[in-house]
Amino acid sequence: MSRDIAGIILAGGLSRRMGGGDKTLLALGGRPLLGHVVARLAPQVGSLALSANGDPARFAASGLSVLADTVEGHAGPLAGILAGLEWAAANTACKSLVTAAGDTPFLPADLVAMLASAAADRPGSIAVASSSGRRHPTFALWPLGLRQALRHFLVDEDNRRVSAFVEHHDFVEVEFPLSALGGSEIDPFFNINTPDDLAVAERLLQSIGP
């Protein structure tokens, strides 16, 4: 566990390809998808919260603080990252925040350690995960000192692209290998966007066994 790093799970998407609603509350392996993400991320951080708008009561079973966006207009993942940075700065003694998407049930168990190690040599930088040559900007380690710059980027510049904000700052990319799961190799950032993706995740869980 990295006690000086807070975490936030980004669950504010509209889930259009799943037919709407809260994708993270869909059942996977007999429990909500969110439960799998929490189980993997919570042991890696000192404090953990959830980014989501609307009635927070629907996430009560997770036991997490639910953070609504602090900017208007459903500004996407960057708004959730900003809410997380502001929450961590006000409510924890942490120095940085790790973010993870709420639809990735197989995220790396060493996500935080790998990102923190890469950022240690670049103080003030953003550490961003990648796999198979593809960057995953919603899986990143963010210095809390970036929160004012991020608010300016979102509100004053009206730019909602996570990658664009990352590229405006010093960052380091951290490559993660494929994960062995049930006799197969999968991208650890495999995310569930469609019913077919959910079925694939279900088969992968079943292949692991009890």
C-alpha positions in Angstrom: 0.0 0.0 0.0 1.2 3.5 -0.8 -0.2 5.5 2.1 0.8 8.8 0.6 -1.2 8.2 -2.6 -4.9 8.6 -2.8 -7.1 6.8 -5.4 -10.2 7.6 -7.3 -12.3 5.3 -9.5 -13.8 7.1 -12.5 -17.5 6.0 -12.9 -19.2 9.0 -14.3 -19.6 7.8 -17.9 -23.0 7.6 -19.6 -22.5 4.0 -20.7 -24.3 4.5 -24.0 -22.9 1.2 -25.5 -24.3 -0.7 -22.6 -27.7 0.9 -23.0 -27.2 3.6 -20.4 -27.3 3.4 -16.6 -24.4 2.7 -14.2 -22.1 0.2 -16.0 -20.1 -0.3 -12.8 -23.2 -1.8 -11.0 -23.6 -4.5 -13.6 -23.1 -8.0 -12.3 -19.8 -9.8 -13.0 -19.0 -13.1 -11.4 -21.8 -12.6 -8.9 -20.9 -9.1 -7.7 -21.0 -5.6 -9.2 -18.2 -4.8 -11.7 -17.2 -2.0 -9.3 -16.5 -4.5 -6.6 -13.8 -6.1 -8.7 -12.2 -2.7 -9.4 -12.3 -1.8 -5.7 -10.8 -5.1 -4.7 -7.8 -4.5 -7.0 -7.2 -0.8 -6.3 -8.1 -0.4 -2.6 -5.1 -2.3 -1.3 -2.7 -0.2 -3.3 -3.7 3.3 -2.0 -4.0 5.1 1.3 -7.5 6.5 0.6 -10.0 5.7 -2.1 -13.1 7.4 -3.5 -15.5 7.2 -6.4 -16.2 9.8 -9.1 -19.9 9.7 -10.1 -22.7 12.2 -10.5 -26.4 11.8 -9.4 -27.7 10.1 -6.2 -24.7 8.7 -4.3 -26.9 6.2 -2.5 -26.8 3.8 -5.4 -23.1 3.2 -4.6 -23.6 2.8 -0.8 -22.6 -0.9 -0.9 -19.1 0.1 -2.1 -18.4 1.9 1.2 -16.7 4.7 -0.8 -17.1 8.4 -0.7 -18.8 9.5 -3.9 -17.5 12.7 -5.5 -19.7 14.7 -7.9 -18.0 16.8 -10.5 -17.0 20.3 -9.3 -17.4 21.8 -12.8 -20.6 22.0 -14.7 -21.6 20.4 -18.0 -20.7 16.7 -17.7 -17.1 17.4 -18.7 -16.0 13.8 -18.8 -13.1 12.0 -17.1 -11.1 15.2 -16.6 -13.9 16.6 -14.3 -13.7 13.4 -12.3 -9.9 13.7 -12.0 -10.3 17.3 -10.9 -12.8 16.3 -8.2 -10.4 13.6 -7.0 -7.5 16.0 -6.8 -9.5 18.6 -4.9 -10.9 15.9 -2.5 -7.5 14.4 -1.9 -6.0 17.8 -1.2 -8.8 18.7 1.3 -9.3 15.4 3.0 -6.1 13.4 3.0 -2.4 13.8 3.7 -1.6 12.4 0.4 0.7 14.1 -2.1 -0.7 12.5 -5.3 -3.7 10.8 -6.8 -4.0 7.7 -8.9 -7.0 7.3 -11.2 -8.5 4.2 -12.6 -11.5 3.6 -14.8 -14.4 1.8 -13.2 -15.0 -0.7 -16.0 -11.6 -2.5 -15.8 -12.0 -5.6 -13.6 -8.4 -6.9 -14.3 -6.4 -3.7 -13.7 -2.8 -4.4 -12.5 -2.2 -5.2 -8.9 1.1 -3.2 -9.2 -0.5 -0.2 -10.9 0.3 2.3 -8.2 3.8 0.9 -7.4 4.8 1.0 -11.1 3.5 4.5 -11.7 5.0 5.9 -8.4 8.4 4.3 -9.2 8.4 6.0 -12.7 7.4 9.4 -11.2 10.0 9.3 -8.5 12.7 10.2 -10.9 10.6 13.0 -12.4 9.2 15.1 -9.5 6.0 16.9 -10.4 5.4 14.8 -13.5 2.3 12.8 -14.4 2.9 9.0 -14.8 0.6 7.5 -17.4 0.0 3.8 -18.0 0.2 2.1 -21.3 0.0 -1.4 -22.7 0.7 -2.9 -26.1 1.8 0.5 -27.3 -1.4 2.3 -26.4 -1.6 5.0 -23.7 -4.3 4.8 -21.1 -4.6 8.4 -19.8 -7.4 7.6 -17.2 -4.9 5.3 -15.5 -2.3 7.8 -14.2 -0.6 9.2 -11.1 -1.3 13.0 -10.8 0.5 15.4 -8.4 -2.1 17.2 -6.3 -0.4 20.5 -7.3 -1.9 20.2 -10.7 -5.4 20.9 -9.6 -5.5 24.6 -10.3 -4.0 24.1 -13.8 -6.5 21.4 -14.5 -9.4 23.6 -13.4 -8.1 26.4 -15.7 -7.8 23.9 -18.6 -11.3 22.6 -18.1 -13.2 25.8 -17.3 -11.2 28.6 -19.0 -9.8 26.8 -22.0 -12.9 24.5 -22.3 -10.7 21.5 -23.2 -12.0 18.1 -22.0 -9.3 15.8 -23.5 -7.4 13.9 -20.9 -4.5 13.2 -23.3 -4.3 16.9 -24.2 -3.9 17.9 -20.6 -1.2 15.3 -20.0 0.7 16.4 -23.0 0.6 20.0 -21.7 2.7 18.9 -18.8 5.8 16.8 -18.0 4.8 13.2 -18.1 6.3 9.7 -18.2 4.7 6.7 -19.9 4.8 3.4 -18.0 4.4 0.2 -20.1 2.5 -2.7 -18.4 2.8 -6.2 -19.8 -0.1 -8.5 -20.7 -1.5 -10.4 -17.7 -1.8 -14.1 -17.5 -5.4 -15.0 -16.7 -6.9 -18.4 -16.8 -4.4 -19.7 -19.3 -4.8 -16.7 -21.5 -2.9 -13.4 -21.9 -5.1 -10.3 -21.7 -4.5 -6.6 -21.6 -4.7 -5.6 -17.9 -6.6 -2.5 -19.0 -9.3 -4.5 -20.8 -12.5 -2.5 -20.3 -16.1 -3.3 -20.5 -18.0 -1.1 -23.0 -20.5 -3.5 -24.5 -22.6 -6.6 -23.5 -20.1 -8.7 -25.5 -17.2 -7.3 -23.4 -19.1 -8.2 -20.3 -19.5 -11.8 -21.6 -15.8 -12.0 -22.3 -15.0 -10.9 -18.8 -17.4 -13.4 -17.3 -15.7 -16.2 -19.3 -12.3 -15.0 -18.1 -13.4 -15.1 -14.5 -14.8 -18.6 -14.9 -11.6 -19.8 -16.4 -9.7 -18.8 -13.2 -11.9 -21.0 -11.1 -12.8 -20.7 -7.4 
